[in-house]
Each structure stands twice: as C-alpha cells, then as structure tokens.
Amino acid sequence: MRPLLLLTVTVSLILSTPVGESIADELFIGSATADITPTGPVALCGQFRLRISKKNETPLEACVVVLETRRDGKTIDTAIMITCDLVWGSDAVFEVVRQAVKKRLPDLDTGKIFISGTHTHTAPVLLGGKDCLYQIPKQGVVQVEEYLKFLGERIAEAVEKAWKTRSPGSFTWGLSHAVVAYNRRVVYDNGSAKMYGVTHTPNFSHIEGYEDHDIGTLFFWNKTGELIAIAVNVSCPAQEVEHRNEVNADYWHPTRQLLRKRFGKNVNILTWIGAAGDQSPHIRFRKAADDRMRRLRNLDTLGEIARRIDRAVDEAFEVVKNDRHSDVTMIHDVQKIRLPVWPISYEEYAESKADMQKSKDKIAKDPKEADKGAYLAMRWHGEVVRRYEREKADPKAAFETEIHVLRLGDVAICTNPFELFTDFGIRMKARSKANQTFVVQLTGGPGGGSPYLPPERSKKKGGYSAIAPSCNVGPEGGKVLVDHTVNTINELMKK
C-alpha cells in the first residue's frame, strides 16, 4: 500500500518564478479533500426537466492541491487548484469560494484560485434568483443560495487546511490511455449531425470527430515521500448516469475508490475534464459487444469506466514514479480575455423567438409542462433573443472570461470555461511547447445555458451543441482562445 495524505478538499498552490528569470524554485505542496454532498434534497442540474434529488447515492467531493514556490525563503508565486463534483466551476462558485477563503487566509492571493467541475448532471443547480433555469420549489428543497454558501465554506476550510499543512515536496507527470469517451455527434448522408443520433439506420454516414483517449496524470509527494495527491485528466464529462434523480458523482466515485485502494486511502484526487464538448461515455455503436464484456467482468458501466482509468493511472505511475522534481520553475498567469461572440442571425433570432413563445404557450395551457422542460426551453431560447438584441445595440459585444495558464517545470496546465470541442483541445496540445499539456475545461464562466464551443465543421452540420442556443462563442472565438492560450504557454516555457 502506498501511503497518501487525506484532507477534506483537494487544493493545489503553485508558486512561480518572476517573468524574465529562469532560476528553479523550491516547491511546497499541500492537499485536502472536502465533502460537498448536499444535506437535503436539491434541484439537480444538467437536463431540461426539473429533477429534485430523492437521495444521495454517492458523496460529492471537492479536491484541493496547493503549490507554492519559494526562493530564499520568500514566496514567488501560488496556484490553488480545485476540482468539484459539480456541473462546472461557474463564476458564482468562484465568487463564494474566493470570498470564504479570503476570510480565512487574508494574505493569500485568491485570484490564483481556479475551480473546475466534472460536469456531472446529478449534482446541485448552481444558479439561483433571476438567473435560475428551473422553477425550484421553495419548500422541502435546499435552495441554490443555501447550497452555494455551504459549498464555499467547505471548500475554504479545505483550502486553509491544505495551505497550512504545505511542506517541501516533489511531483512528476505521466501519460497513458484509456477508452472512456466516445464522439457523440452522428453524421448522416444529408450532411446533418445529431448529438446521440442513432447509427443503425441506412442514412448513417459516420461519427463526426476525433476521440481523445489520453489520460494525463500528475503525482504529488510531501517532504516525507508520502504520495498525497494525484491529478487525473480525462477528456470525458461525468455523464454516464446523467438522467438519474439522485445525487451522484458519476464515474469519478468508483474511480476514486479504486485509486485509493491502490495508492492509499488518504490520497486526494484532482478530477480534471479535458476538452470534450463532443465526447461522452455513451457508446454510439458496438454497444452489445461492449456490454457483454462488461457483464462477464461482473461490472456495471461506472465500474467499467473506473477500471479503465485506474489501470491507466497505475501504468503511468509505474513508469514515472522515480522521475520526481522538487526544484522547478513555476509561473501562474491569470488573464481576462475577450472572445468574439457567436453572431446571432435574424433567422436564428426569429426561430428562437418562435420557440420561446411555443414554450410559453405550453406552460400557459398546462403549468405542469414547466417542470417537464418547457420552462428551461423558454429561458434557453429567450437568451438567444436577448443576445441578438444586445448585439444590435453593441456590434462589438464580446464574451469576457478568466483563463489560467500554469507552467510547472516542463508541464503546462491551461483552463477554459467551455464545453470545448475536442478539435480545440488537440490544437492546444499539438502546438504547445510544454513536454505535456493539461487542458481543463468548465473552469469559470457564467454558468447558465449551454457553453459549447464547436469548430466550423460542426457548426455547418448543426444539431444541439453546434447551434446558437447552445453556444455563446463560435468557431472564430475558439480559434482566438486556442491562439491566445498556446502563445501564453509557449512564452511561459521560455522563461
């Protein structure tokens, strides 16, 4: 059994050398894990219909890893990396966590905190008030604001614990592979595409895009040589059991169980989702053969995914475990960037306005239709109408977002707030000059609607995830995001 340090949230802090210097700095590491499971029934996020949780099937976790670099006993830079079993690390989550951390650690630069979600569709709704996409009952359900306050305190407690227990440490990185995600956009003979389209029809042409089966890993040890945290980068949203009415961390729960059995019960697991806007764990063809193999292994679908990730992480560990680094150059660059928005055409505006009215009429005729998806559909199409009006008033309107680019020795970590199509993630990894690049999506963002970001070839085929209601930013913005991220990485690698 390899010993690991368990804390109630996994936070990572990283300190970096100033721009222009290449002196390696001493690395300090702290880590913790927090239980962020709701204490009562909650509205679940991710589907059009309103779902109120009936029970907690699994715990939800937040993991924190804090990294700090020091030179001559002085802090050079910090990075606090947090992952959560949530639909994403929205701006609302950033705000409550940073405020709660500031109260506990007033001298810590909370701007160096970044939070990502696993995109599980069986975790609490994160938008409340006028921005809420559901009509959540006022009685018998934990309200959004109440859960966010609870979430902020739990994560802040873990950040404080990780920060105060940080010590000189070392890290290494690895790369292996496992089939977890499948491209979910099916293309037909007429050139159209459909997410989760059927493939057993004569007009099926092909699966649209590339599939990224990389499993990227980072391993962190403390000063006594104890493995305390592992970051696992999988380009697949946690959506295997997405339709359930129970709180569930999806495939990450059994994956953590296997990793802790293998590496130690107290290991903290950072759960990073790579670019996967067009990927999911749902198989589009050969499902019967895959199901047979799973049944013969006596595993359910979550267990099978966990088995594959566990094996991949262990394979990487056995290769890289003796290549540890403790004196590193670390630079944590935080930026606000402006991306061109998806331009709403008059045709898209008119179609959304009509669809919005259809949903309104459906609710007026039968109020029960609101909870069956009509209310969210009304809000979804209504946002396109509002975007069209904003663009008419301000032709230079842009989508502003925060991104983090982190150099840790020969490794680069970069974030984005989107369900970023695989094409863009591959472009980043292909053009990066880092030895290995970790792309982390669903980090920040407004947290409403569907933040897909498709390439031009997907936009041309249409379908959910590549149409105006699904996307705040389009292919042009994706290119700007890639170019900006890659240029930042490559500049940092020169330092």
Protein Blocks (a to p, Z undefined) as FASTA:
>chain_A
ZZddddfbdcdddddddehiacdcddddddddddfbdfbdcddehifbdcddfbdfbacd
dddddddddeehiafbdcdddddddfbdcfklmmmmmmmmmmmmmmbcfklpccddehia
bbccfbecjllcbdcdfehpacfklmmmmmmmmmmmmmmmmmmmgccdddddddddddfb
ccfbdcdfkopacehiafkbfklcbdfbacdfbdcddddddfkopafbdcddddbddfkl
mmbcbdcehjmlmmmmmmmmmnopkbccddddddfklgcfbdfbhklmmmmmmmmnopaf
klmmmmmmmmmmmmmmmmmmmmccfbdcddddddddddddddddfklmmmmmmmmmmmmm
mmmmmmmlmmnommmmmmmmmmmmmmmmmmmmmmmbccddddddddehjaccdddfbdcd
fklmmmmmmmpcbfbdcddehiejjhiajaddcdfklmmngpghiafklpmbdfklmmmm
mmmmmmmmmmmmmZZ
